[in-house]
C-alpha cells in the first residue's frame, strides 16, 4: 500500500450535472476497477455509500494499529505485489485476477483468522495447522506469532500455484 493516509477525492460536475469522482489508483485497485472505468451511481446512493466506506476505512485503520496484522499485510504485499487487495468492513481479501486467495479478518485480541482458497493444503501444511472447514467451509489458519506469518506466506504461494 502506498500510504495509510486518506487522500482527498476530486469531484467535477460534467454536462447534465453528472458528478465525476477522480479516485486515487490505490482506491481503484481496492474497488477492483481499472483507470478510466466508469460507474454511474445516483447521487443519493453515493451519499449512503460514503458512510459505509468511511466505517470500512476506520476498521482497516484500527486493524493496522495491530503490529502482527500490519506485518502480515505488508509481508503479503511485498512477497506477492501482483495480488489485488480489497478492504471490506470486517476483513481484507487478496485476489489473483478475479480469484480470491485469502481473506484476513481484522484482529480480535492477539489472534488473526485467515480464510484460504478452498483446496488441498496437505502437501504444505506440514504442522497440520489448517482447520479444514471454517467460515463458509473455507480452510482456516490462525496467525498468532511472527512465525505464523512465514507459514502463511508458504500457504499463499501454494494457493497461487493452484491445486
Backbone as CSV, one residue per row, in Angstrom:
resi,resn,N_x,N_y,N_z,CA_x,CA_y,CA_z,C_x,C_y,C_z
1,UNK,0.850,-1.156,0.000,0.000,0.000,0.000,0.900,1.223,0.000
2,UNK,0.576,2.217,-0.804,1.415,3.382,-0.927,1.455,4.201,0.367
3,UNK,0.289,4.411,0.983,0.235,5.216,2.191,-1.017,4.862,2.973
4,UNK,-0.929,4.974,4.284,-2.099,4.719,5.110,-2.949,5.970,5.285
5,UNK,-2.492,7.103,4.753,-3.231,8.351,4.889,-4.333,8.430,3.844
6,UNK,-5.465,8.970,4.233,-6.577,9.150,3.315,-6.334,10.436,2.538
7,UNK,-6.405,10.327,1.223,-6.214,11.486,0.355,-7.572,12.014,-0.070
8,UNK,-7.644,13.321,-0.372,-8.929,13.868,-0.810,-9.331,13.289,-2.169
9,UNK,-10.631,13.188,-2.394,-11.170,12.722,-3.668,-11.659,13.941,-4.426
10,UNK,-11.265,14.060,-5.682,-11.651,15.186,-6.517,-13.026,14.944,-7.113
11,UNK,-13.872,15.961,-7.110,-15.207,15.861,-7.701,-15.350,16.944,-8.752
12,UNK,-15.840,16.550,-9.943,-16.119,17.508,-11.020,-17.578,17.358,-11.418
13,UNK,-18.179,18.453,-11.839,-19.530,18.400,-12.397,-19.386,18.492,-13.907
14,UNK,-19.950,17.519,-14.626,-19.892,17.499,-16.085,-21.253,17.863,-16.643
15,UNK,-21.352,17.840,-17.964,-22.621,18.110,-18.620,-23.717,17.227,-18.042
16,UNK,-24.905,17.798,-17.902,-26.020,17.028,-17.371,-25.959,16.872,-15.865
17,UNK,-25.109,17.654,-15.211,-24.977,17.622,-13.757,-24.538,16.265,-13.212
18,UNK,-23.816,15.487,-14.033,-23.259,14.235,-13.534,-22.063,14.553,-12.646
19,UNK,-21.982,13.875,-11.513,-20.841,14.044,-10.626,-19.791,13.020,-11.038
20,UNK,-18.574,13.491,-11.247,-17.490,12.605,-11.644,-16.450,12.608,-10.538
21,UNK,-16.170,11.438,-9.985,-15.158,11.311,-8.942,-13.868,10.807,-9.566
22,UNK,-12.780,11.470,-9.266,-11.474,11.010,-9.695,-10.832,10.356,-8.485
23,UNK,-10.635,9.044,-8.563,-10.154,8.291,-7.412,-8.667,7.981,-7.531
24,UNK,-7.958,7.958,-6.412,-6.540,7.563,-6.420,-6.403,6.104,-6.888
25,UNK,-5.276,5.799,-7.529,-5.029,4.457,-8.067,-5.219,3.364,-7.004
26,UNK,-4.722,3.590,-5.788,-4.847,2.575,-4.733,-6.311,2.267,-4.435
27,UNK,-7.147,3.294,-4.419,-8.571,3.094,-4.160,-9.226,2.348,-5.323
28,UNK,-8.843,2.691,-6.552,-9.362,1.960,-7.718,-9.038,0.476,-7.603
29,UNK,-7.806,0.167,-7.212,-7.387,-1.228,-7.075,-8.195,-1.940,-5.990
30,UNK,-8.432,-1.252,-4.861,-9.210,-1.855,-3.778,-10.634,-2.158,-4.235
31,UNK,-11.169,-1.303,-5.108,-12.529,-1.493,-5.594,-12.588,-2.452,-6.774
32,UNK,-11.412,-2.869,-7.265,-11.357,-3.789,-8.395,-11.664,-3.117,-9.713
33,UNK,-11.338,-1.825,-9.828,-11.627,-1.056,-11.035,-10.356,-0.733,-11.796
34,UNK,-10.511,-0.462,-13.087,-9.400,-0.055,-13.935,-9.454,1.464,-14.116
35,UNK,-8.298,2.080,-14.451,-8.283,3.507,-14.776,-9.225,3.763,-15.942
36,UNK,-10.008,4.808,-15.833,-10.908,5.175,-16.919,-12.238,4.444,-16.898
37,UNK,-12.393,3.451,-16.031,-13.655,2.719,-15.948,-14.710,3.621,-15.325
38,UNK,-15.916,3.581,-15.866,-16.985,4.467,-15.418,-18.065,3.664,-14.710
39,UNK,-18.469,4.163,-13.567,-19.583,3.582,-12.826,-20.557,4.728,-12.572
40,UNK,-21.822,4.530,-12.899,-22.824,5.573,-12.658,-23.628,5.205,-11.431
41,UNK,-23.646,6.119,-10.470,-24.374,5.915,-9.222,-25.177,7.183,-8.956
42,UNK,-26.482,7.068,-8.739,-27.259,8.263,-8.384,-26.676,8.914,-7.130
43,UNK,-26.700,10.230,-7.087,-26.044,10.982,-6.011,-26.561,10.585,-4.629
44,UNK,-27.845,10.266,-4.469,-28.350,9.884,-3.139,-27.740,8.566,-2.683
45,UNK,-27.467,7.631,-3.617,-26.816,6.373,-3.249,-25.362,6.613,-2.880
46,UNK,-24.734,7.556,-3.568,-23.341,7.880,-3.295,-23.180,8.375,-1.858
47,UNK,-24.101,9.182,-1.405,-24.039,9.707,-0.038,-24.218,8.576,0.969
48,UNK,-25.139,7.628,0.709,-25.342,6.492,1.605,-24.105,5.604,1.654
49,UNK,-23.485,5.367,0.497,-22.294,4.521,0.430,-21.109,5.179,1.123
50,UNK,-21.084,6.507,1.165,-19.966,7.225,1.776,-19.802,6.825,3.240
51,UNK,-20.914,6.734,3.982,-20.811,6.400,5.403,-20.303,4.972,5.587
52,UNK,-20.685,4.052,4.690,-20.202,2.684,4.786,-18.698,2.622,4.483
53,UNK,-18.256,3.352,3.459,-16.833,3.381,3.108,-16.023,3.995,4.237
54,UNK,-16.574,5.023,4.868,-15.891,5.673,5.985,-15.693,4.688,7.140
55,UNK,-16.728,3.895,7.439,-16.640,2.892,8.508,-15.613,1.817,8.144
56,UNK,-15.619,1.390,6.866,-14.661,0.392,6.396,-13.239,0.889,6.590
57,UNK,-12.981,2.129,6.205,-11.641,2.702,6.363,-11.233,2.784,7.829
58,UNK,-12.163,3.136,8.697,-11.851,3.216,10.129,-11.508,1.835,10.680
59,UNK,-12.265,0.812,10.261,-11.983,-0.550,10.720,-10.605,-0.997,10.256
60,UNK,-10.261,-0.688,9.002,-8.958,-1.057,8.460,-7.847,-0.312,9.192
61,UNK,-8.010,0.979,9.402,-7.001,1.771,10.110,-6.788,1.244,11.528
62,UNK,-7.877,0.882,12.189,-7.789,0.328,13.543,-7.006,-0.990,13.510
63,UNK,-7.299,-1.836,12.521,-6.604,-3.124,12.400,-5.122,-2.924,12.117
64,UNK,-4.778,-1.907,11.331,-3.377,-1.646,11.006,-2.600,-1.181,12.239
65,UNK,-3.297,-0.822,13.306,-2.648,-0.493,14.571,-2.126,-1.736,15.289
66,UNK,-2.580,-2.905,14.886,-2.117,-4.173,15.438,-0.844,-4.557,14.679
67,UNK,0.281,-4.641,15.368,1.578,-4.882,14.711,1.616,-6.196,13.929
68,UNK,1.027,-7.245,14.464,1.036,-8.530,13.769,0.223,-8.455,12.471
69,UNK,-0.942,-7.830,12.531,-1.787,-7.657,11.349,-1.052,-6.819,10.303
70,UNK,-0.470,-5.721,10.746,0.269,-4.842,9.834,1.427,-5.594,9.174
71,UNK,2.169,-6.363,9.953,3.275,-7.158,9.418,2.765,-8.147,8.378
72,UNK,1.662,-8.800,8.680,1.077,-9.779,7.770,0.683,-9.132,6.436
73,UNK,-0.021,-8.021,6.490,-0.452,-7.323,5.275,0.766,-6.876,4.469
74,UNK,1.732,-6.253,5.129,2.921,-5.756,4.432,3.736,-6.890,3.821
75,UNK,3.839,-8.014,4.524,4.609,-9.160,4.021,3.940,-9.752,2.771
76,UNK,2.631,-9.891,2.790,1.920,-10.418,1.619,2.102,-9.473,0.438
77,UNK,1.978,-8.168,0.684,2.143,-7.200,-0.402,3.568,-7.215,-0.956
78,UNK,4.557,-7.391,-0.092,5.952,-7.418,-0.532,6.260,-8.698,-1.311
79,UNK,5.784,-9.840,-0.812,6.057,-11.130,-1.447,5.275,-11.327,-2.744
80,UNK,4.052,-10.794,-2.786,3.165,-11.014,-3.931,2.558,-9.681,-4.397
81,UNK,3.381,-8.807,-4.990,2.888,-7.479,-5.379,1.801,-7.505,-6.452
82,UNK,1.665,-8.607,-7.166,0.645,-8.673,-8.216,-0.751,-8.961,-7.658
83,UNK,-0.838,-9.375,-6.396,-2.153,-9.637,-5.807,-2.884,-8.322,-5.566
84,UNK,-4.180,-8.347,-5.816,-5.029,-7.174,-5.581,-5.619,-7.291,-4.183
85,UNK,-5.513,-6.220,-3.416,-6.043,-6.206,-2.056,-7.388,-5.490,-2.059
86,UNK,-8.370,-6.099,-1.412,-9.692,-5.490,-1.300,-10.046,-5.374,0.180
87,UNK,-10.318,-4.151,0.603,-10.646,-3.871,2.001,-12.159,-3.840,2.160
88,UNK,-12.665,-4.583,3.145,-14.095,-4.550,3.433,-14.302,-4.174,4.899
89,UNK,-15.529,-4.212,5.334,-15.879,-3.797,6.695,-15.250,-4.679,7.767
90,UNK,-15.097,-5.995,7.489,-14.630,-6.903,8.521,-13.332,-7.634,8.192
91,UNK,-12.831,-7.468,6.953,-11.623,-8.199,6.570,-10.964,-7.590,5.344
92,UNK,-9.770,-8.104,5.048,-9.029,-7.731,3.849,-8.888,-8.994,3.013
93,UNK,-9.231,-8.897,1.726,-9.091,-10.036,0.825,-7.946,-9.804,-0.143
94,UNK,-7.307,-10.880,-0.567,-6.270,-10.819,-1.591,-6.706,-11.680,-2.762
95,UNK,-6.591,-11.104,-3.965,-7.092,-11.736,-5.177,-6.005,-11.811,-6.236
96,UNK,-6.006,-12.915,-6.971,-5.142,-13.109,-8.125,-6.084,-13.079,-9.322
97,UNK,-6.030,-11.994,-10.104,-7.044,-11.727,-11.137,-8.369,-11.626,-10.407
98,UNK,-9.347,-12.443,-10.770,-10.635,-12.397,-10.082,-10.791,-13.525,-9.065
99,UNK,-9.749,-14.341,-8.895,-9.818,-15.473,-7.964,-9.410,-15.050,-6.561
100,UNK,-10.289,-15.278,-5.610,-9.961,-14.995,-4.223,-8.983,-16.026,-3.700
101,UNK,-7.933,-15.572,-3.021,-6.917,-16.481,-2.485,-6.974,-16.586,-0.974
102,UNK,-7.102,-15.449,-0.309,-7.199,-15.477,1.141,-7.895,-14.227,1.646
103,UNK,-8.547,-14.391,2.780,-9.285,-13.319,3.415,-8.837,-13.252,4.868
104,UNK,-8.368,-12.086,5.270,-7.806,-11.916,6.604,-8.770,-11.065,7.435
105,UNK,-9.313,-11.664,8.483,-10.226,-10.930,9.362,-9.435,-9.920,10.183
106,UNK,-10.083,-8.825,10.534,-9.438,-7.868,11.419,-9.204,-8.547,12.762
107,UNK,-8.108,-8.227,13.427,-7.732,-8.924,14.664,-8.772,-8.813,15.768
108,UNK,-8.874,-9.908,16.492,-9.677,-9.941,17.720,-8.716,-10.399,18.788
109,UNK,-8.245,-9.466,19.571,-7.202,-9.790,20.539,-5.893,-10.031,19.811
110,UNK,-5.195,-11.076,20.189,-3.894,-11.390,19.585,-4.035,-12.298,18.356
111,UNK,-5.204,-12.912,18.170,-5.399,-13.863,17.086,-5.965,-13.194,15.838
112,UNK,-5.474,-13.667,14.700,-5.972,-13.193,13.409,-6.396,-14.431,12.615
113,UNK,-7.661,-14.489,12.255,-8.175,-15.619,11.464,-8.004,-15.322,9.984
114,UNK,-7.468,-16.315,9.258,-7.256,-16.193,7.819,-8.012,-17.332,7.143
115,UNK,-8.840,-16.992,6.169,-9.591,-17.973,5.407,-8.892,-18.128,4.059
116,UNK,-8.595,-19.373,3.701,-7.841,-19.672,2.491,-8.761,-20.151,1.373
117,UNK,-8.281,-19.986,0.150,-8.980,-20.526,-1.012,-9.188,-22.026,-0.782
118,UNK,-10.344,-22.527,-1.177,-10.638,-23.953,-0.991,-9.660,-24.793,-1.787
119,UNK,-9.229,-25.883,-1.199,-8.302,-26.787,-1.867,-7.576,-27.665,-0.865
120,UNK,-6.646,-28.453,-1.370,-5.883,-29.391,-0.559,-4.525,-28.786,-0.210
121,UNK,-4.301,-28.505,1.053,-3.051,-27.908,1.523,-2.153,-28.929,2.218
122,UNK,-2.511,-30.203,2.169,-1.783,-31.215,2.932,-0.293,-31.278,2.584
123,UNK,0.068,-30.954,1.344,1.481,-31.033,0.962,2.322,-29.890,1.551
124,UNK,1.690,-28.784,1.933,2.444,-27.667,2.514,2.111,-27.413,3.983
125,UNK,1.041,-28.004,4.473,0.634,-27.835,5.869,1.291,-28.917,6.717
126,UNK,2.613,-28.867,6.789,3.393,-29.907,7.471,3.071,-30.022,8.963
127,UNK,2.715,-28.905,9.568,2.432,-28.906,11.011,0.946,-29.106,11.314
128,UNK,0.167,-29.397,10.279,-1.286,-29.637,10.432,-1.964,-28.491,11.187
129,UNK,-1.690,-27.266,10.739,-2.208,-26.062,11.390,-3.523,-25.569,10.792
130,UNK,-3.863,-26.056,9.602,-5.077,-25.583,8.927,-6.300,-26.299,9.490
131,UNK,-7.323,-25.518,9.799,-8.624,-26.059,10.185,-9.364,-26.290,8.864
132,UNK,-9.708,-27.545,8.534,-10.227,-27.858,7.195,-11.473,-27.092,6.764
133,UNK,-12.399,-26.839,7.670,-13.588,-26.111,7.227,-14.029,-25.113,8.282
134,UNK,-13.632,-23.875,8.036,-14.026,-22.774,8.914,-15.208,-22.042,8.303
135,UNK,-15.159,-20.725,8.325,-16.196,-19.845,7.796,-16.505,-20.218,6.345
136,UNK,-17.755,-20.507,6.027,-18.160,-20.836,4.669,-17.501,-22.093,4.126
137,UNK,-17.055,-22.959,5.011,-16.332,-24.184,4.652,-14.997,-23.907,3.963
138,UNK,-14.450,-22.722,4.167,-13.117,-22.412,3.655,-12.092,-22.877,4.681
139,UNK,-10.956,-23.394,4.217,-9.893,-23.743,5.167,-9.485,-22.496,5.956
140,UNK,-9.189,-22.695,7.224,-8.869,-21.555,8.098,-7.510,-21.766,8.759
141,UNK,-6.787,-20.660,8.892,-5.484,-20.664,9.542,-5.480,-19.517,10.533
142,UNK,-4.886,-19.727,11.696,-4.836,-18.656,12.707,-3.411,-18.166,12.869
143,UNK,-3.267,-16.854,12.765,-1.968,-16.209,12.932,-1.923,-15.639,14.341
144,UNK,-0.919,-16.095,15.121,-0.768,-15.623,16.495,0.640,-15.116,16.775
145,UNK,1.615,-15.499,15.915,3.003,-15.109,16.125,3.651,-14.729,14.791
146,UNK,4.840,-14.162,14.875,5.608,-13.801,13.675,5.907,-15.042,12.836
147,UNK,6.168,-16.187,13.489,6.453,-17.427,12.759,5.250,-17.858,11.923
148,UNK,4.042,-17.573,12.420,2.830,-17.918,11.680,2.737,-17.137,10.372
149,UNK,3.292,-15.928,10.354,3.275,-15.112,9.133,4.057,-15.825,8.035
150,UNK,5.252,-16.327,8.348,6.065,-17.052,7.363,5.341,-18.316,6.892
151,UNK,4.685,-19.003,7.804,3.938,-20.210,7.464,2.812,-19.862,6.484
152,UNK,2.109,-18.763,6.755,1.015,-18.337,5.886,1.526,-17.943,4.497
153,UNK,2.701,-17.366,4.430,3.274,-16.994,3.129,3.455,-18.252,2.273
154,UNK,3.916,-19.359,2.861,4.042,-20.633,2.129,2.680,-21.140,1.668
155,UNK,1.669,-21.013,2.527,0.333,-21.438,2.155,-0.214,-20.585,1.009
156,UNK,0.092,-19.288,1.040,-0.355,-18.371,-0.015,0.304,-18.740,-1.344
157,UNK,1.588,-19.054,-1.309,2.293,-19.465,-2.523,1.627,-20.700,-3.126
158,UNK,1.252,-21.629,-2.282,0.570,-22.854,-2.733,-0.795,-22.506,-3.353
159,UNK,-1.530,-21.590,-2.736,-2.849,-21.191,-3.249,-2.712,-20.497,-4.611
160,UNK,-1.690,-19.692,-4.787,-1.473,-19.002,-6.065,-1.151,-20.013,-7.156
161,UNK,-0.324,-21.007,-6.811,0.066,-22.015,-7.796,-1.060,-22.923,-8.225
162,UNK,-2.148,-22.903,-7.500,-3.261,-23.789,-7.820,-3.092,-25.146,-7.186
163,UNK,-4.028,-25.998,-7.455,-4.016,-27.338,-6.847,-4.037,-28.392,-7.915
